[in-house]
Amino acid sequence: MYYYGNTKITSHYAFSASRIVDIMPTMSCRRRHSDNEGRRRHGNGEGIRDDGSPTMTDDHDYPYNRVITDDYLEENIYPEDSPALILMHNVRGESVRPHWHRGLELSHCFAGTATWTIDSSIIETAPGHTTLISPYAIHEAKLTDVGYYSGVSITFNNDIVEKSYPYADRNLVDFMSPTATDDDRQRLTDLVIKAAQWHERPGTLKTLQLNAILYEILYLVYSKFVVGVRRPELVRNGRHVFIQVVGFIESHYAEPLTAQDVAARFGYSREHFSRLFKEATGMGFKQFVTRLRLQDAERRIARSTVPIAEVVRSSGFADSRSMCAAFERAYGMTPSAYRRAQRAEQRQG
């Protein structure tokens, strides 16, 4: 457990199956959308799709949870003139059920408190706190204050973002990323607030200014707040059931982990778990965990002066011999040689 400002962050939390299927009360919020082909408006301002289901229209409240499908995908209708959907939330005592989407999301709290569950972490927010949510992360928000909650969420349209930054949806992001400074965190928070302010303003230059802010947010997040890489195939190919397991492993790989322990935690036999895990991720459990540990070790070796022995402990390897052998197979040189090569490259750059 650690704190950032007035925010308590508790790591190492895993979804249980009962939490995933729990249907929470609906949250009403305001959503923009532009008319797309195949949609039409009612006279009262509400729209319907060709199949008769409702769509969201400009400046009309709607039940937020109804756009979450049975497999927890949030089907956003993005504006055509912007890379992101901005929603202003002003609610009392309501929550959002578990869901995921293909784009990066940022949420900022103006008033009230809420508890976010994001994959395998719990984040308790308070006024002034900004939360980063990775693409494909299963997340839910539960208000912890019986009174009023006010905030803004910015969800990026990955179809637009990937044109400028391919594979953006593969990145795992974290507000407490070790590569981000307190100044970076403050800058990101300021940009989110600024985006919310411009979203509410009228004027012909609004879209230009707002999009400039949104792209600055994207650059800052992907240059400072990335902490790892996800396999989006887990979701894209309909194998998202195992994303809970993957989220747990991604948060606990630095600890002693066995397939037997993780299987038992999620209610599987070891044999059944191993078969499902290989089908979902394309690799065995040990290979998957080793890859996460290697990615962590590589970042620490390349970007810090932490002794190699400390990197071994912090990345979850049993001993120096096992890490060095795995590292050399993956990167073609020993950890010490890799660090020297990175330093030389940085000096030349």
LUMNU-95077 format. One record per residue (C-alpha): residue in three letters; x, y, z. Coordinates in steps of 0.02 Angstrom, whole numbers, padded with zeros to 5 digits, always signed. Example, Ala and Ser with C-alpha at 12.3 -4.5 7.8 and 13.67 -1.06 7.14 Angstrom:
BEGIN
ALA+00615-00225+00390SER+00684-00053+00357
END
This chain:
BEGIN
MET+00000+00000+00000TYR+00064+00174-00039TYR+00000+00351-00053TYR+00007+00486-00184GLY-00058+00650-00116ASN-00221+00611-00029THR-00246+00450-00127LYS-00220+00278-00053ILE-00171+00146-00180THR-00182-00037-00133SER-00101-00160-00253HIS-00115-00349-00265TYR-00303-00364-00279ALA-00384-00489-00395PHE-00560-00496-00464SER-00667-00639-00407ALA-00794-00712-00526SER-00936-00646-00420ARG-00872-00467-00434ILE-00860-00480-00622VAL-01039-00534-00649ASP-01114-00420-00519ILE-01233-00296-00599MET-01218-00129-00513PRO-01338+00018-00513THR-01332+00128-00667MET-01236+00289-00679SER-01309+00431-00780CYS-01190+00546-00869ARG-01182+00660-01019ARG-01114+00599-01185ARG-01084+00681-01354HIS-01103+00591-01517SER-01117+00633-01700ASP-01244+00552-01811ASN-01172+00404-01904GLU-01240+00310-02053GLY-01373+00188-01998ARG-01435+00298-01853ARG-01578+00422-01850ARG-01655+00543-01726HIS-01824+00541-01640GLY-01918+00702-01626ASN-01880+00706-01439GLY-01693+00710-01471GLU-01660+00527-01434GLY-01595+00412-01570ILE-01615+00231-01621ARG-01508+00111-01719ASP-01578+00012-01865ASP-01610-00133-01746GLY-01717-00020-01636SER-01594-00003-01492PRO-01565+00173-01423THR-01414+00280-01460MET-01346+00427-01362THR-01378+00603-01423ASP-01298+00771-01387ASP-01319+00832-01210HIS-01445+00701-01155ASP-01423+00597-00998TYR-01426+00411-01027PRO-01401+00253-00921TYR-01213+00225-00936ASN-01213+00039-00896ARG-01327-00002-01042VAL-01185+00025-01166ILE-01087-00116-01082THR-01111-00281-01173ASP-01128-00455-01098ASP-00940-00482-01118TYR-00905-00317-01028LEU-00853-00220-01184GLU-00906-00038-01174GLU-00970+00011-01346ASN-00932+00196-01356ILE-00995+00309-01493TYR-00849+00426-01524PRO-00860+00601-01598GLU-00801+00610-01778ASP-00698+00768-01752SER-00597+00713-01600PRO-00481+00571-01546ALA-00574+00548-01381LEU-00743+00545-01297ILE-00757+00662-01148LEU-00893+00630-01019MET-00938+00742-00872HIS-01003+00640-00724ASN-01117+00720-00594VAL-01202+00585-00492ARG-01258+00530-00319GLY-01228+00359-00244GLU-01213+00264-00408SER-01079+00153-00484VAL-01017+00083-00650ARG-01015-00105-00677PRO-00855-00194-00736HIS-00810-00159-00917TRP-00664-00133-01036HIS-00631-00043-01199ARG-00497-00040-01332GLY-00433+00135-01296LEU-00339+00222-01156GLU-00447+00305-01023LEU-00410+00442-00897SER-00525+00489-00755HIS-00514+00640-00641CYS-00612+00670-00481PHE-00674+00846-00443ALA-00783+00809-00292GLY-00831+00657-00188THR-00739+00491-00175ALA-00739+00328-00273THR-00653+00160-00273TRP-00585+00098-00439THR-00547-00085-00467ILE-00431-00100-00617ASP-00379-00277-00664SER-00292-00329-00504SER-00273-00162-00414ILE-00386-00057-00304ILE-00369+00132-00313GLU-00463+00243-00192THR-00485+00415-00267ALA-00522+00585-00191PRO-00541+00761-00262GLY-00390+00809-00367HIS-00340+00631-00412THR-00314+00570-00590THR-00327+00385-00634LEU-00250+00303-00787ILE-00334+00148-00860SER-00246+00040-00988PRO-00332-00022-01146TYR-00420-00189-01117ALA-00409-00173-00926ILE-00568-00232-00842HIS-00619-00093-00724GLU-00765-00033-00621ALA-00801+00120-00515LYS-00897+00115-00353LEU-00937+00276-00263THR-00882+00272-00083ASP-00967+00433-00033VAL-01155+00428-00009GLY-01161+00608-00066TYR-01118+00693-00229TYR-00981+00641-00351SER-00915+00749-00492GLY-00781+00701-00616VAL-00728+00687-00797SER-00675+00536-00900ILE-00580+00541-01064THR-00585+00382-01169PHE-00477+00381-01325ASN-00535+00306-01489ASN-00402+00177-01527ASP-00449+00172-01712ILE-00388+00353-01723VAL-00243+00341-01601GLU-00162+00192-01685LYS-00147+00290-01848SER-00021+00403-01760TYR+00048+00276-01638PRO+00030+00095-01697TYR+00005-00035-01560ALA-00040+00099-01432ASP-00168-00022-01361ARG-00031-00145-01313ASN+00041-00028-01182LEU+00005-00044-00997VAL+00001+00124-00910ASP+00008+00177-00728PHE-00006+00349-00649MET+00132+00298-00527SER+00250+00241-00665PRO+00432+00250-00605THR+00479+00338-00767ALA+00361+00484-00728THR+00407+00624-00609ASP+00291+00719-00493ASP+00299+00862-00619ASP+00240+00741-00755ARG+00095+00686-00646GLN+00046+00865-00609ARG+00059+00909-00793LEU-00053+00763-00841THR-00181+00812-00710ASP-00179+00993-00770LEU-00208+00937-00950VAL-00356+00827-00902ILE-00435+00973-00807LYS-00401+01089-00953ALA-00483+00966-01073ALA-00638+00961-00962GLN-00645+01151-00959TRP-00631+01167-01148HIS-00758+01029-01172GLU-00887+01138-01086ARG-00846+01297-01183PRO-00933+01358-01340GLY-00842+01435-01487THR-00778+01398-01661LEU-00600+01363-01602LYS-00655+01241-01467THR-00621+01083-01567LEU-00447+01139-01621GLN-00395+01184-01444LEU-00474+01029-01368ASN-00391+00912-01492ALA-00222+00995-01461ILE-00243+00958-01275LEU-00297+00778-01307TYR-00146+00741-01417GLU-00032+00819-01287ILE-00109+00701-01158LEU-00074+00554-01273TYR+00107+00603-01298LEU+00136+00628-01112VAL+00054+00463-01064TYR+00146+00357-01192SER+00315+00441-01162LYS+00311+00442-00971PHE+00179+00325-00900VAL+00203+00159-00990VAL+00249+00015-00873GLY+00233-00138-00984VAL+00153-00223-01133ARG-00008-00324-01145ARG-00060-00458-01269PRO-00221-00382-01340GLU-00257-00545-01430LEU-00330-00605-01265VAL-00477-00489-01296ARG-00481-00471-01484ASN-00497-00658-01512GLY-00634-00680-01384ARG-00520-00754-01251HIS-00546-00611-01130VAL-00610-00728-00993PHE-00429-00755-00944ILE-00390-00570-00934GLN-00424-00578-00747VAL-00291-00710-00727VAL-00168-00612-00834GLY-00203-00454-00734PHE-00165-00547-00573ILE-00001-00616-00642GLU+00051-00445-00709SER+00032-00375-00533HIS+00116-00521-00442TYR+00253-00584-00558ALA+00388-00516-00441GLU+00326-00637-00307PRO+00349-00826-00303LEU+00214-00889-00423THR+00171-01065-00478ALA+00038-01125-00598GLN-00035-01229-00457ASP-00056-01078-00343VAL-00137-00968-00476ALA-00249-01110-00535ALA-00311-01139-00357ARG-00341-00953-00332PHE-00458-00947-00482GLY-00542-01114-00450TYR-00458-01224-00582SER-00365-01388-00573ARG-00184-01369-00624GLU-00206-01471-00784HIS-00361-01378-00840PHE-00282-01210-00798SER-00124-01249-00896ARG-00223-01297-01050LEU-00334-01142-01043PHE-00185-01029-01008LYS-00090-01093-01159GLU-00244-01071-01268ALA-00273-00893-01207THR-00095-00827-01209GLY-00007-00935-01337MET+00127-00988-01213GLY+00149-01089-01055PHE+00131-01015-00880LYS+00317-01019-00840GLN+00363-00939-01007PHE+00234-00801-00981VAL+00295-00759-00805THR+00477-00763-00860ARG+00439-00642-01001LEU+00359-00519-00879ARG+00508-00532-00763LEU+00629-00505-00907GLN+00535-00351-00965ASP+00543-00280-00789ALA+00728-00323-00772GLU+00770-00247-00941ARG+00687-00082-00895ARG+00780-00073-00729ILE+00947-00118-00807ALA+00930+00005-00951ARG+00858+00152-00855SER+00937+00145-00682THR+01099+00113-00589VAL+01020-00013-00471PRO+01142-00157-00440ILE+01106-00314-00541ALA+01081-00413-00381GLU+00941-00295-00331VAL+00863-00310-00505VAL+00860-00499-00480ARG+00763-00482-00318SER+00642-00346-00375SER+00596-00430-00540GLY+00553-00597-00461PHE+00694-00712-00516ALA+00749-00846-00394ASP+00934-00806-00412SER+01063-00716-00520ARG+01106-00871-00619SER+00928-00900-00679MET+00902-00716-00724CYS+01068-00701-00817ALA+01034-00858-00917ALA+00859-00802-00965PHE+00918-00624-01002GLU+01058-00682-01116ARG+00939-00794-01213ALA+00817-00650-01237TYR+00936-00504-01269GLY+01094-00589-01332MET+01208-00525-01194THR+01228-00527-01006PRO+01137-00397-00899SER+01300-00305-00862ALA+01349-00299-01046TYR+01174-00240-01091ARG+01186-00098-00965ARG+01355-00043-01035ALA+01286-00047-01211GLN+01136+00059-01161ARG+01248+00186-01073ALA+01360+00199-01226GLU+01209+00224-01339GLN+01141+00360-01225ARG+01307+00453-01225GLN+01314+00447-01415GLY+01135+00509-01426
END
